[in-house]
């Protein structure tokens, strides 16, 4: 890989995905702090239409 496209040495793992005919590499975050700091939240109706299944009785 050309030097100008390499990740810094601090990046130990990457995610690999296909976007059409392209292959995209993105650094794998070392923690979730960036995600939580982004302010992304689920909508108020998230999973509102999900049917709750009854609790299954089990013997151990």
C-alpha positions as CSV (number, residue, x, y, z in Angstrom):
1,X,0.0,0.0,0.0
2,X,1.4,3.4,-0.9
3,X,2.9,5.2,2.2
4,X,0.4,8.2,1.9
5,X,-2.6,5.8,2.3
6,X,-1.3,3.9,5.3
7,X,-2.9,4.2,8.7
8,X,-0.9,5.5,11.6
9,X,0.9,2.9,13.7
10,X,-1.7,3.4,16.5
11,X,-4.4,1.8,14.2
12,X,-4.1,-1.9,15.0
13,X,-7.3,-3.2,13.3
14,X,-9.5,-2.1,10.4
15,X,-13.1,-2.7,9.3
16,X,-13.3,-3.9,5.6
17,X,-16.5,-3.4,3.6
18,X,-17.5,-3.4,0.0
19,X,-19.1,-0.3,-1.6
20,X,-20.1,-1.2,-5.1
21,X,-16.8,-2.3,-6.8
22,X,-14.7,-0.5,-4.1
23,X,-13.2,-2.0,-1.0
24,X,-13.2,0.4,1.9
25,X,-10.9,0.2,4.9
26,X,-11.8,2.2,8.1
27,X,-9.9,2.1,11.4
28,X,-11.6,0.1,14.1
29,X,-12.2,2.4,17.1
30,X,-10.3,1.3,20.2
31,X,-13.3,2.3,22.4
32,X,-16.9,3.6,22.0
33,X,-16.3,7.1,23.3
34,X,-16.5,8.7,19.8
35,X,-19.9,7.0,19.1
36,X,-21.4,8.1,22.4
37,X,-20.0,11.7,22.0
38,X,-21.6,11.9,18.5
39,X,-25.0,12.3,20.2
40,X,-26.7,9.6,18.1
41,X,-29.9,8.3,19.7
42,X,-32.6,6.0,18.7
43,X,-36.0,7.5,17.8
44,X,-38.8,7.4,20.4
45,X,-40.7,4.7,18.3
46,X,-37.6,2.5,18.0
47,X,-38.8,-1.1,18.3
48,X,-42.3,0.0,19.1
49,X,-43.9,-2.6,16.8
50,X,-42.0,-5.5,18.3
51,X,-44.1,-8.2,19.8
52,X,-42.8,-9.3,23.2
53,X,-42.6,-13.0,23.6
54,X,-43.7,-14.6,26.8
55,X,-41.0,-15.7,29.3
56,X,-40.2,-19.4,28.7
57,X,-40.2,-21.7,31.7
58,X,-37.1,-23.8,31.8
59,X,-35.9,-26.5,34.2
60,X,-32.2,-26.8,34.9
